[in-house]
Amino acid sequence: MPNVDAYEREVLSAFEKGSLKSVATKVELEKFKAAARATAVKDRRVNIRLSSIDLNDIQVKALEEGMPYQTLIASVLHKYVSGRLVEKVGLIPGHSVQTTPKRATG
């Protein structure tokens, strides 16, 4: 198990004991389920070429996150195209942080 703090151990323990109760309404749960189904649909295949070094680094990151590397790649790409991927610009003090522009709709 990855490094967890005391709060995370407490939550995990409560989950394992079955003492956590959902506060979501049936309508909210249905909305969340529909969103999850729509997000999880993967109906296209893409082949890309990556350098061995980049692929190795991606595989290491995926292992640290506990997921397959293909899932990590798909997640990063999804966050990028949906405008939720934040890019840190420069590591020099005083430089700003910018977000990637949202894609045009319509």
C-alpha atoms as an extended CHARMM CRD file, in Angstrom:
* protein
*
       106  EXT
         1         1  MET       CA              0.0000000000        0.0000000000        0.0000000000  PROA      1               0.0000000000
         2         2  PRO       CA              1.3310000000        3.4860000000       -0.8020000000  PROA      2               0.0000000000
         3         3  ASN       CA              2.2970000000        5.7980000000        2.0160000000  PROA      3               0.0000000000
         4         4  VAL       CA             -0.8700000000        6.9230000000        3.7840000000  PROA      4               0.0000000000
         5         5  ASP       CA             -1.3310000000        9.3430000000        6.6460000000  PROA      5               0.0000000000
         6         6  ALA       CA             -3.3660000000        8.7880000000        9.8260000000  PROA      6               0.0000000000
         7         7  TYR       CA             -6.5490000000       10.2730000000        8.3280000000  PROA      7               0.0000000000
         8         8  GLU       CA             -6.3290000000        8.0340000000        5.2670000000  PROA      8               0.0000000000
         9         9  ARG       CA             -5.8120000000        4.9720000000        7.4960000000  PROA      9               0.0000000000
        10        10  GLU       CA             -8.8840000000        6.0050000000        9.5110000000  PROA      10              0.0000000000
        11        11  VAL       CA            -11.0150000000        6.3430000000        6.3650000000  PROA      11              0.0000000000
        12        12  LEU       CA             -9.7500000000        3.0230000000        4.9950000000  PROA      12              0.0000000000
        13        13  SER       CA            -10.4960000000        1.3150000000        8.2980000000  PROA      13              0.0000000000
        14        14  ALA       CA            -14.0230000000        2.7530000000        8.3720000000  PROA      14              0.0000000000
        15        15  PHE       CA            -14.5690000000        1.6160000000        4.7750000000  PROA      15              0.0000000000
        16        16  GLU       CA            -13.3340000000       -1.9050000000        5.5080000000  PROA      16              0.0000000000
        17        17  LYS       CA            -15.6260000000       -2.1360000000        8.5590000000  PROA      17              0.0000000000
        18        18  GLY       CA            -18.5840000000       -0.9980000000        6.4530000000  PROA      18              0.0000000000
        19        19  SER       CA            -19.3090000000        1.9560000000        8.7000000000  PROA      19              0.0000000000
        20        20  LEU       CA            -19.3350000000        4.5900000000        5.9240000000  PROA      20              0.0000000000
        21        21  LYS       CA            -22.7650000000        5.6490000000        4.6800000000  PROA      21              0.0000000000
        22        22  SER       CA            -23.5300000000        7.3890000000        1.3860000000  PROA      22              0.0000000000
        23        23  VAL       CA            -25.0670000000       10.8560000000        1.6080000000  PROA      23              0.0000000000
        24        24  ALA       CA            -25.9280000000       11.0150000000       -2.0920000000  PROA      24              0.0000000000
        25        25  THR       CA            -29.5600000000       10.9390000000       -3.1510000000  PROA      25              0.0000000000
        26        26  LYS       CA            -30.8400000000        8.3640000000       -5.6680000000  PROA      26              0.0000000000
        27        27  VAL       CA            -31.0080000000       11.1080000000       -8.3180000000  PROA      27              0.0000000000
        28        28  GLU       CA            -27.3830000000       12.1140000000       -7.6430000000  PROA      28              0.0000000000
        29        29  LEU       CA            -26.2320000000        8.4840000000       -7.7520000000  PROA      29              0.0000000000
        30        30  GLU       CA            -27.9260000000        7.9590000000      -11.1260000000  PROA      30              0.0000000000
        31        31  LYS       CA            -26.2970000000       11.1470000000      -12.4410000000  PROA      31              0.0000000000
        32        32  PHE       CA            -22.8700000000        9.9710000000      -11.2490000000  PROA      32              0.0000000000
        33        33  LYS       CA            -23.3990000000        6.5050000000      -12.7580000000  PROA      33              0.0000000000
        34        34  ALA       CA            -24.3900000000        8.0140000000      -16.1170000000  PROA      34              0.0000000000
        35        35  ALA       CA            -21.3260000000       10.2740000000      -16.0840000000  PROA      35              0.0000000000
        36        36  ALA       CA            -19.0630000000        7.3390000000      -15.2470000000  PROA      36              0.0000000000
        37        37  ARG       CA            -20.5290000000        5.2320000000      -18.0680000000  PROA      37              0.0000000000
        38        38  ALA       CA            -20.0990000000        8.0540000000      -20.5870000000  PROA      38              0.0000000000
        39        39  THR       CA            -16.5250000000        8.7100000000      -19.4470000000  PROA      39              0.0000000000
        40        40  ALA       CA            -15.5030000000        5.0670000000      -19.5110000000  PROA      40              0.0000000000
        41        41  VAL       CA            -16.5760000000        4.3950000000      -23.1050000000  PROA      41              0.0000000000
        42        42  LYS       CA            -13.4700000000        3.7310000000      -25.1570000000  PROA      42              0.0000000000
        43        43  ASP       CA            -14.5830000000        3.0240000000      -28.6680000000  PROA      43              0.0000000000
        44        44  ARG       CA            -11.4890000000        3.9910000000      -30.6920000000  PROA      44              0.0000000000
        45        45  ARG       CA             -7.9540000000        2.6540000000      -30.8610000000  PROA      45              0.0000000000
        46        46  VAL       CA             -4.9000000000        4.8680000000      -31.4080000000  PROA      46              0.0000000000
        47        47  ASN       CA             -1.3270000000        3.8280000000      -32.0820000000  PROA      47              0.0000000000
        48        48  ILE       CA              1.4560000000        6.2710000000      -31.2390000000  PROA      48              0.0000000000
        49        49  ARG       CA              5.2240000000        6.1480000000      -31.2220000000  PROA      49              0.0000000000
        50        50  LEU       CA              7.0370000000        7.2110000000      -28.0550000000  PROA      50              0.0000000000
        51        51  SER       CA             10.6680000000        7.2360000000      -27.1460000000  PROA      51              0.0000000000
        52        52  SER       CA             11.7400000000        4.3200000000      -24.9720000000  PROA      52              0.0000000000
        53        53  ILE       CA             12.6840000000        6.7610000000      -22.2230000000  PROA      53              0.0000000000
        54        54  ASP       CA              9.2480000000        8.4470000000      -22.2450000000  PROA      54              0.0000000000
        55        55  LEU       CA              7.4060000000        5.1260000000      -22.2730000000  PROA      55              0.0000000000
        56        56  ASN       CA              9.5260000000        3.8390000000      -19.4090000000  PROA      56              0.0000000000
        57        57  ASP       CA              8.8430000000        7.0170000000      -17.3980000000  PROA      57              0.0000000000
        58        58  ILE       CA              5.0980000000        6.7010000000      -18.1090000000  PROA      58              0.0000000000
        59        59  GLN       CA              5.1290000000        3.0780000000      -16.9840000000  PROA      59              0.0000000000
        60        60  VAL       CA              6.9160000000        4.0350000000      -13.7600000000  PROA      60              0.0000000000
        61        61  LYS       CA              4.3720000000        6.8180000000      -13.0650000000  PROA      61              0.0000000000
        62        62  ALA       CA              1.4980000000        4.4300000000      -13.7770000000  PROA      62              0.0000000000
        63        63  LEU       CA              2.9690000000        1.8660000000      -11.4110000000  PROA      63              0.0000000000
        64        64  GLU       CA              3.2450000000        4.5500000000       -8.7080000000  PROA      64              0.0000000000
        65        65  GLU       CA             -0.4240000000        5.4450000000       -9.3120000000  PROA      65              0.0000000000
        66        66  GLY       CA             -1.4840000000        1.7880000000       -9.3220000000  PROA      66              0.0000000000
        67        67  MET       CA             -2.9460000000        1.7650000000      -12.8190000000  PROA      67              0.0000000000
        68        68  PRO       CA             -2.0880000000        0.3880000000      -16.2630000000  PROA      68              0.0000000000
        69        69  TYR       CA              0.0940000000        2.7340000000      -18.2860000000  PROA      69              0.0000000000
        70        70  GLN       CA             -2.4590000000        2.8600000000      -21.1270000000  PROA      70              0.0000000000
        71        71  THR       CA             -5.0620000000        4.1160000000      -18.6290000000  PROA      71              0.0000000000
        72        72  LEU       CA             -2.6690000000        6.8070000000      -17.4240000000  PROA      72              0.0000000000
        73        73  ILE       CA             -2.0100000000        7.9530000000      -20.9960000000  PROA      73              0.0000000000
        74        74  ALA       CA             -5.7600000000        8.0510000000      -21.7520000000  PROA      74              0.0000000000
        75        75  SER       CA             -6.4050000000        9.9870000000      -18.5290000000  PROA      75              0.0000000000
        76        76  VAL       CA             -3.7490000000       12.5990000000      -19.2800000000  PROA      76              0.0000000000
        77        77  LEU       CA             -5.0380000000       13.0530000000      -22.8230000000  PROA      77              0.0000000000
        78        78  HSD       CA             -8.6370000000       13.3620000000      -21.5740000000  PROA      78              0.0000000000
        79        79  LYS       CA             -7.6350000000       16.0020000000      -19.0260000000  PROA      79              0.0000000000
        80        80  TYR       CA             -5.7510000000       17.9040000000      -21.7350000000  PROA      80              0.0000000000
        81        81  VAL       CA             -8.5970000000       18.0150000000      -24.2410000000  PROA      81              0.0000000000
        82        82  SER       CA            -11.1500000000       18.8810000000      -21.5510000000  PROA      82              0.0000000000
        83        83  GLY       CA             -9.0160000000       21.8150000000      -20.3570000000  PROA      83              0.0000000000
        84        84  ARG       CA             -8.3270000000       20.3630000000      -16.9100000000  PROA      84              0.0000000000
        85        85  LEU       CA             -4.6070000000       19.7370000000      -17.3650000000  PROA      85              0.0000000000
        86        86  VAL       CA             -2.5350000000       22.4430000000      -15.6920000000  PROA      86              0.0000000000
        87        87  GLU       CA              0.8920000000       23.2020000000      -17.1020000000  PROA      87              0.0000000000
        88        88  LYS       CA              3.5320000000       24.6940000000      -14.8410000000  PROA      88              0.0000000000
        89        89  VAL       CA              5.5170000000       27.2130000000      -16.8370000000  PROA      89              0.0000000000
        90        90  GLY       CA              9.1410000000       27.4580000000      -15.7680000000  PROA      90              0.0000000000
        91        91  LEU       CA             10.6990000000       26.4880000000      -12.5000000000  PROA      91              0.0000000000
        92        92  ILE       CA             12.2560000000       29.8960000000      -11.9490000000  PROA      92              0.0000000000
        93        93  PRO       CA             10.8190000000       31.8590000000       -9.0040000000  PROA      93              0.0000000000
        94        94  GLY       CA              8.4500000000       34.5740000000      -10.1720000000  PROA      94              0.0000000000
        95        95  HSD       CA              7.2220000000       32.6720000000      -13.2200000000  PROA      95              0.0000000000
        96        96  SER       CA              3.5100000000       32.1520000000      -13.4750000000  PROA      96              0.0000000000
        97        97  VAL       CA              1.4030000000       29.0370000000      -13.7730000000  PROA      97              0.0000000000
        98        98  GLN       CA             -0.9130000000       28.8400000000      -16.7490000000  PROA      98              0.0000000000
        99        99  THR       CA             -3.6330000000       26.4220000000      -17.7250000000  PROA      99              0.0000000000
       100       100  THR       CA             -4.0790000000       24.9650000000      -21.1460000000  PROA      100             0.0000000000
       101       101  PRO       CA             -6.7790000000       26.7070000000      -23.1790000000  PROA      101             0.0000000000
       102       102  LYS       CA            -10.2040000000       25.0690000000      -23.2990000000  PROA      102             0.0000000000
       103       103  ARG       CA            -11.1410000000       23.5900000000      -26.6310000000  PROA      103             0.0000000000
       104       104  ALA       CA            -13.6560000000       25.3550000000      -28.7990000000  PROA      104             0.0000000000
       105       105  THR       CA            -17.1680000000       23.9910000000      -28.8180000000  PROA      105             0.0000000000
       106       106  GLY       CA            -19.6200000000       24.0090000000      -31.6610000000  PROA      106             0.0000000000
